[in-house]
Amino acid sequence: MIALCYQFSMAQALIRKLNDETLEDYRAEAKRNNRSLEAELRELIERNRPRRTFTPEERERRILEFTQNQKLQPDSTPWIREARSARFAE
């Protein structure tokens, strides 16, 4: 059973009926990684988080939001062609 509690926009999860050996393995791993058990479990959950799926409309909106303040770089094609021409002219 996982109970979620929302406080200050950060969720908490309580996991019941964990095997003692499993918890000990995570404690040992946390120690090897110089982290607390909480930090180790948080990293594990974040690293193994399921991928979100977006509709095409949501994907387009997110791309537009992400690129809205991005400066476009100039097209490098002419520079590449010039460099190739100079290299093969030698």
N, C-alpha and C positions, 0 to 999 in steps of 0.2 A: 504494500500500500504506500502511495506517495501522497503526502499532504502538502499543498502549496499555500504559503502565507505571503501576502503582499504587504510590504512595509517599505516606505520611502522608495518606491519604484524598483525595488530589488526583491525578487522572489526567493523564497526559501523552500527547501524540500526536506521532508522527513522520510527516511526509508526504514521500514521496519523489517524484522526477521532476516537480517543479514547474517550470513555464516561467519562465525568468529575467525576462521582461518582466512576467509576472504578479506575481512577487515584488517587482520594482521599483515597480510600481503600488501595492502595499500598503505598501511603505516610504514612498513619497511621501505616501500618504493618512495614514499614521501621523504623519509629520512635520507635516502640515497640522492634525492633531488633537492635536498636542503629546503624543503617546503613543509608546511603544516599539513596534517591530514585533510583539513578543509580545502586548502589550496590545491592539493593533489587531486581530490575528487572533483573540484570545480574545473580543473584543467582537463580531466578525463571526460567530463560531461560536455564541455565546450568543444573539445577535439572530435568527439563522436556525435555531435549534434546532427540530426537529420537535415538534409538539404531542403530548402523551401522551394516550392514550385510556384511559378507566377504565370498568370494568363499573359498572352501577347500584349494586351493593353497595359497591364501592370509593369511588364518588363520595359515597354517603351517609355512609360512615365518615369520609371526609376532611372533609365539611361539618360533621359532628358534632364532630370534633377541632378544627376551626377556630373553631366557634361555642361551644365548651364553656365558655370563660372570658369570653365576651362578655356584657355587660349589655344586657338588652332595653330599648329606648327605649319610653316610654309612647306610646299611640296618640294621634296628633295630630288625628284626625277631629273630636272635639268642639270643639277650638280653632279649626279651620278653619271649621266650621259657624257658630260664634259670630262670627267675624270677618266672614264673608259676610253673616250676618244684620244685623250692625251697619252694614256698608257699604251694603246695599240699603235699610235703614230710613231712611237720611238723605234 
